[in-house]
């Protein structure tokens, strides 16, 4: 049976921010029910143990996050969550009490689009607090290529006032700082950037959108490469389908079988 290192399940495609680096999805707004999530989680559990609760949307907005994490704990998933960090105050205890949470990614560069009247001090206060309490890994992301240098410097200054960094990219034993360039999401309306290349989609990862649509990776935010629907088919059948196999074999030969892949900015990192 195929094993994936990363399986993405989008529990909501709704977000409380509107960041310039993260284009809004063209899909209808939806939040997955606990019953829907449970069905998906049980179906995909044999294919891997690392479950990422996002593609688009802010997972900490889900009102039933505690129940979703309980399902993950029962199924012995290692859960990874990517968040903009603005709702940590509301969901911090849920995260800290869950035995399923393995890793928390906090996109600090999201504060550039802060639209909920948090000061930077208030925003970082909750992040500092969860860093001090968490037993799970925390990755602090500044993926803006130095775009907001003044803001970056303020964030780093405030973090270093609270922690004696073990090294420039290591805040403490369980927290890392990840600097990176901003990338462009794949977009069917953009001209192709590359004609050849390689990607780990369908090798290491697979994604499931909030309506059950299966996509090859976490960057197909509009479901342009719909491989099937997990509510209607098994993941095995979807993975072995013609479209999925054409994409997989194309990457094996350093060719893009899908137009969307030729517009992906993240693929330039490989």
C-alpha positions as CSV (number, residue, x, y, z in Angstrom):
1,X,0.0,0.0,0.0
2,X,1.2,3.5,-0.9
3,X,2.6,5.5,2.1
4,X,2.7,9.3,2.2
5,X,4.9,11.4,4.4
6,X,2.3,14.2,4.4
7,X,-1.4,14.0,4.0
8,X,-3.2,17.3,4.0
9,X,-6.9,17.5,5.1
10,X,-8.4,21.0,4.7
11,X,-10.8,21.2,7.7
12,X,-11.9,24.7,6.6
13,X,-11.1,26.9,3.7
14,X,-12.2,30.0,5.6
15,X,-9.6,32.4,7.0
16,X,-9.8,35.5,9.3
17,X,-7.0,37.3,7.4
18,X,-6.5,38.3,3.8
19,X,-2.7,38.1,3.1
20,X,-1.2,39.4,-0.1
21,X,1.0,36.3,-0.3
22,X,-1.9,33.9,0.0
23,X,-4.6,34.3,-2.7
24,X,-8.1,33.6,-1.7
25,X,-9.6,30.3,-2.9
26,X,-12.2,30.5,-5.7
27,X,-14.1,27.7,-4.1
28,X,-17.3,28.1,-2.0
29,X,-16.6,28.7,1.7
30,X,-17.0,25.5,3.7
31,X,-16.0,24.0,7.1
32,X,-15.8,20.3,7.4
33,X,-18.1,18.6,10.0
34,X,-16.6,16.3,12.6
35,X,-18.5,13.4,11.0
36,X,-17.0,14.2,7.6
37,X,-13.5,14.5,9.0
38,X,-13.9,11.2,10.9
39,X,-14.9,9.4,7.7
40,X,-11.9,10.9,5.8
41,X,-9.4,10.2,8.6
42,X,-10.5,6.6,9.0
43,X,-10.2,6.0,5.2
44,X,-6.7,7.5,4.8
45,X,-5.1,6.3,8.1
46,X,-3.5,3.2,6.4
47,X,-1.7,5.5,4.0
48,X,0.3,7.4,6.5
49,X,0.6,8.8,10.0
50,X,1.4,12.5,9.5
51,X,-1.7,14.5,9.0
52,X,-1.7,18.2,8.2
53,X,-4.9,20.1,9.0
54,X,-4.8,22.7,6.3
55,X,-4.5,23.6,2.6
56,X,-6.3,26.9,2.6
57,X,-8.1,28.5,5.5
58,X,-7.2,29.0,9.2
59,X,-7.6,25.7,11.1
60,X,-7.8,27.4,14.5
61,X,-11.1,28.9,13.3
62,X,-12.7,25.5,13.4
63,X,-15.2,25.5,16.3
64,X,-14.8,21.7,16.8
65,X,-11.0,21.6,16.7
66,X,-10.9,19.8,20.0
67,X,-13.2,17.0,18.7
68,X,-11.1,16.8,15.5
69,X,-7.9,16.4,17.4
70,X,-9.6,13.7,19.6
71,X,-10.3,11.7,16.4
72,X,-6.7,12.1,15.4
73,X,-5.6,10.9,18.8
74,X,-7.8,7.9,18.6
75,X,-6.4,7.0,15.2
76,X,-2.8,7.7,16.3
77,X,-2.1,10.4,13.8
78,X,0.8,12.8,14.2
79,X,-0.9,16.1,13.6
80,X,0.8,19.2,12.0
81,X,-1.0,22.5,12.0
82,X,-0.1,25.7,10.1
83,X,-1.7,28.9,11.5
84,X,-1.3,32.6,11.2
85,X,-1.2,32.7,15.0
86,X,-3.9,35.3,15.6
87,X,-6.3,32.9,17.3
88,X,-3.8,31.2,19.6
89,X,-5.4,32.8,22.7
90,X,-8.7,31.1,21.9
91,X,-7.3,27.7,21.0
92,X,-4.1,27.5,22.9
93,X,-5.4,25.2,25.7
94,X,-6.9,22.8,23.1
95,X,-3.5,22.5,21.4
96,X,-1.6,22.1,24.6
97,X,-3.9,19.4,26.0
98,X,-4.0,17.3,22.8
99,X,-1.7,14.3,22.6
100,X,-2.1,14.3,18.8
101,X,-0.4,17.5,18.0
102,X,3.1,16.8,16.7
103,X,4.1,20.2,15.2
104,X,2.8,23.7,15.0
105,X,3.8,26.0,12.2
106,X,3.2,29.7,12.9
107,X,3.4,32.0,9.9
108,X,4.7,35.2,11.6
109,X,4.7,37.0,8.3
110,X,0.9,36.8,8.4
111,X,1.0,39.7,10.8
112,X,1.5,42.0,7.8
113,X,-2.2,41.4,7.1
114,X,-3.4,41.6,10.7
115,X,-7.0,42.7,10.4
116,X,-8.3,42.0,13.9
117,X,-6.7,44.9,15.8
118,X,-4.0,43.0,17.6
119,X,-0.9,44.9,18.4
120,X,2.4,43.1,17.6
121,X,3.0,42.9,21.3
122,X,-0.3,41.1,22.0
123,X,0.3,38.8,19.0
124,X,3.7,37.7,20.1
125,X,2.7,37.4,23.7
126,X,0.5,34.4,22.9
127,X,3.2,32.9,20.7
128,X,5.8,33.3,23.4
129,X,3.5,31.7,25.9
130,X,2.8,28.6,23.8
131,X,6.5,28.2,23.0
132,X,7.2,28.1,26.8
133,X,4.5,25.5,27.5
134,X,4.4,23.2,24.5
135,X,5.9,19.8,24.4
136,X,5.5,19.6,20.6
137,X,7.7,21.1,17.9
138,X,7.0,24.7,16.9
139,X,8.3,26.2,13.6
140,X,8.2,30.0,13.4
141,X,8.0,31.1,9.8
142,X,9.1,34.4,8.3
143,X,8.5,33.6,4.6
144,X,8.5,37.1,3.2
145,X,12.0,37.2,1.8
146,X,12.8,40.2,4.0
147,X,9.9,42.1,2.5
148,X,8.8,43.8,5.7
149,X,12.3,44.2,7.1
150,X,11.3,46.7,9.8
151,X,8.5,44.3,11.0
152,X,10.9,41.4,10.9
153,X,13.4,43.2,13.0
154,X,10.7,44.0,15.6
155,X,9.5,40.4,15.7
156,X,13.1,39.1,16.1
157,X,13.9,41.7,18.8
158,X,10.9,40.8,20.8
159,X,11.5,37.0,20.5
160,X,15.1,37.4,21.6
161,X,14.0,39.5,24.6
162,X,12.1,36.4,25.8
163,X,14.5,33.6,24.7
164,X,18.2,32.9,24.7
165,X,18.4,31.6,21.2
166,X,20.5,28.4,21.0
167,X,21.6,29.5,17.5
168,X,20.2,31.9,14.9
169,X,17.5,29.4,13.7
170,X,16.9,27.7,17.1
171,X,14.8,29.5,19.7
172,X,14.9,26.6,22.2
173,X,15.1,22.8,22.1
174,X,11.6,22.5,20.5
175,X,11.3,25.7,18.6
176,X,12.9,26.7,15.3
177,X,12.9,29.9,13.3
178,X,12.6,29.4,9.5
179,X,13.4,32.3,7.2
180,X,12.5,32.0,3.6
181,X,11.5,33.8,0.4
182,X,7.9,34.5,-0.5
183,X,6.7,32.2,-3.3
184,X,3.8,32.4,-5.8
185,X,0.9,29.9,-5.5
186,X,0.1,27.9,-8.6
187,X,-2.5,29.7,-10.7
188,X,-4.1,28.5,-13.9
189,X,-4.5,32.1,-15.0
190,X,-0.7,32.8,-14.9
191,X,1.7,32.0,-17.7
192,X,3.8,28.9,-17.4
193,X,7.1,29.5,-15.6
194,X,8.9,26.2,-16.3
195,X,8.3,23.4,-18.8
196,X,10.3,20.7,-17.0
197,X,10.9,19.9,-13.4
198,X,10.3,17.6,-10.5
199,X,7.8,17.6,-7.5
200,X,7.1,15.3,-4.6
201,X,3.4,15.6,-5.2
202,X,1.8,12.0,-5.1
203,X,5.2,10.7,-3.9
204,X,5.5,12.2,-0.5
205,X,2.2,14.1,-0.2
206,X,-1.5,14.2,-1.1
207,X,-4.2,16.6,-0.3
208,X,-8.0,16.5,0.4
209,X,-10.0,19.7,0.1
210,X,-12.9,20.6,2.4
211,X,-15.5,19.0,0.1
212,X,-13.5,15.7,-0.2
213,X,-11.8,16.5,-3.5
214,X,-8.4,14.8,-3.7
215,X,-5.6,16.9,-5.1
216,X,-1.9,16.0,-5.6
217,X,-0.4,18.5,-3.2
218,X,-1.1,21.3,-0.7
219,X,-0.7,24.1,-3.3
220,X,-3.6,23.2,-5.5
221,X,-5.9,25.5,-3.6
222,X,-8.7,25.6,-6.2
223,X,-8.9,21.9,-6.9
224,X,-7.7,22.4,-10.5
225,X,-6.1,18.9,-10.5
226,X,-9.1,17.0,-9.1
227,X,-8.1,13.4,-8.9
228,X,-11.4,12.1,-7.4
229,X,-13.4,12.4,-4.2
230,X,-12.6,10.6,-1.0
231,X,-16.3,10.4,-0.1
232,X,-17.0,8.5,-3.3
233,X,-13.9,6.4,-3.9
234,X,-11.0,4.8,-2.0
235,X,-7.7,6.6,-1.9
236,X,-6.1,3.6,-3.5
237,X,-8.4,3.9,-6.5
238,X,-7.9,7.6,-6.8
239,X,-4.1,7.2,-6.6
240,X,-4.1,4.5,-9.3
241,X,-6.4,6.6,-11.5
242,X,-5.2,7.7,-14.9
243,X,-4.8,11.4,-14.0
244,X,-2.8,10.7,-10.9
245,X,-0.6,8.2,-12.6
246,X,0.1,10.5,-15.6
247,X,1.1,13.2,-13.1
248,X,3.3,10.9,-11.1
249,X,5.0,9.4,-14.2
250,X,5.5,12.9,-15.7
251,X,7.4,14.0,-12.6
252,X,9.5,10.8,-12.9
253,X,10.6,12.0,-16.3
254,X,11.0,15.6,-15.2
255,X,7.9,16.7,-17.2
256,X,4.8,18.5,-16.1
257,X,1.6,16.6,-17.1
258,X,-0.6,19.4,-15.7
259,X,-0.6,23.1,-16.6
260,X,-1.1,24.1,-13.0
261,X,2.3,22.6,-12.1
262,X,4.0,24.8,-14.7
263,X,2.8,27.9,-12.8
264,X,3.9,26.9,-9.3
265,X,6.4,29.2,-7.6
266,X,7.2,26.7,-4.8
267,X,8.5,24.1,-7.3
268,X,11.5,26.4,-7.9
269,X,12.7,25.3,-4.4
270,X,13.4,21.8,-5.6
